[in-house]
Amino acid sequence: MSKAELARKAGVSPLTIDRIEKGAACRVATKRKIILALGLDLSSKNEVFPE
């Protein structure tokens, strides 16, 4: 899935996806949207967003 498609499915901007990939912090709600857009369960949070 492309960044643009992920951003569209998650309801966030492609710039937000770029910032997160570069290590910028984001809101819990944004993380939730991205995890669900990837088709994953919320229990996968630590796999998608390692701390």
C-alpha positions as CSV (number, residue, x, y, z in Angstrom):
1,M,0.0,0.0,0.0
2,S,1.3,3.4,-0.9
3,K,1.7,6.3,1.6
4,A,-1.0,8.2,-0.2
5,E,-3.4,5.2,-0.1
6,L,-2.7,4.6,3.6
7,A,-3.2,8.3,4.4
8,R,-6.5,8.2,2.5
9,K,-7.7,5.1,4.3
10,A,-6.7,6.4,7.6
11,G,-8.2,9.9,7.1
12,V,-4.9,11.7,7.6
13,S,-2.7,13.7,5.3
14,P,0.3,12.1,3.5
15,L,2.4,14.7,5.3
16,T,1.3,13.1,8.6
17,I,2.4,9.7,7.3
18,D,5.8,11.2,6.3
19,R,6.3,12.8,9.7
20,I,5.5,9.6,11.6
21,E,7.9,7.6,9.4
22,K,10.6,10.1,10.3
23,G,10.0,9.5,14.0
24,A,7.7,12.5,14.9
25,A,5.2,12.0,17.7
26,C,1.5,11.7,16.9
27,R,-1.7,11.4,18.7
28,V,-3.1,8.1,20.0
29,A,-6.2,8.7,17.7
30,T,-3.9,9.0,14.7
31,K,-2.1,5.8,15.6
32,R,-5.4,4.0,15.9
33,K,-6.6,5.3,12.5
34,I,-3.4,4.1,10.9
35,I,-3.5,0.6,12.5
36,L,-7.1,0.1,11.5
37,A,-6.3,1.4,7.9
38,L,-3.6,-1.3,7.7
39,G,-6.2,-3.9,8.5
40,L,-4.6,-4.8,11.8
41,D,-6.0,-5.3,15.2
42,L,-5.4,-2.6,17.8
43,S,-3.3,-5.1,19.8
44,S,-0.7,-4.7,17.0
45,K,0.1,-1.2,18.2
46,N,3.6,-2.1,19.4
47,E,4.5,-3.8,16.1
48,V,3.4,-0.7,14.1
49,F,4.6,1.9,16.6
50,P,7.5,0.5,18.6
51,E,8.4,2.7,21.5
